[in-house]
Amino acid sequence: MTLKDLLPGQRGVIESLGKQSTLRKRIIDMGLTIGTEIKVIKRAPLGDPIEIKVRGYQLSLRQHEAHEIHVQVLSD
């Protein structure tokens, strides 16, 4: 499952990131690394962008960025 598929309120742990690219490097620079827990806060009305909480701060990602982040869903 990718971060793009998570619904508001759901949490997950990053399992893998997309292929080597400048987008992947940018995602890592934002603190989204393998093993990091994330939570989807909300989505814009049309689904883009997605607001998440990671490492104690909130971050907005576009759907194409979220699609590159594979997660394991955590149950409450």
C-alpha positions, -999 to 999 in steps of 0.1 A, spaced: 0 0 0 12 35 -6 8 67 14 -16 79 -13 -40 51 -2 -42 59 35 -73 77 47 -74 106 72 -67 93 107 -48 62 95 -12 56 106 16 37 89 53 30 89 73 37 58 85 4 43 102 16 11 106 46 -11 103 49 -49 131 44 -74 163 65 -72 154 100 -84 155 136 -73 120 131 -59 132 103 -37 161 125 -24 136 153 -17 113 129 2 143 117 23 154 153 29 119 160 44 124 134 70 105 106 54 128 76 58 123 39 61 109 29 95 94 64 102 58 64 115 34 88 97 -3 97 102 -26 112 76 -42 143 90 -64 154 61 -68 156 23 -78 185 2 -113 182 -14 -100 167 -46 -74 146 -28 -43 168 -35 -24 177 -14 -23 152 15 -14 166 49 6 142 71 22 143 105 58 130 106 84 134 133 63 159 152 56 183 124 30 185 96 39 182 60 18 185 28 26 161 -1 12 159 -36 -4 126 -47 24 118 -71 49 121 -41 27 101 -18 25 73 -44 62 68 -42 61 60 -4 51 24 5 37 19 40 26 -8 64 -7 2 80 -7 4 118 -39 -6 136 -51 14 166 
